[in-house]
């Protein structure tokens, strides 16, 4: 491929405009405030909060919080708390789902989940536990 010469450019070509805030290769010149990014009061305050958070919390604190979340998810007495802890743990461990599946109410479902015997036993235990909690 050959280089295009200035004479070959069409009449629609836009000539380069000199910008005193940029160098010849397009980078911001030294001292330009636009090259720094937005440094408003809210950003400075947020950075201070982050600094305080990370200096005040220890690794042991993080491990204890993690253990408590797992404990709530596995042995939570309140089903709502256990469910929220489970959702929180899975979101932080595996990431939030990237795609939502929407089903219209009138649309028949052709695929059904076939649980194993072990999964059925767990579901039945969960139903009994939920029923017992609702009764009390």
Long-range contacts (C-beta under 8 A, 24 or more apart in sequence): 78-133, 79-129, 79-130, 79-133
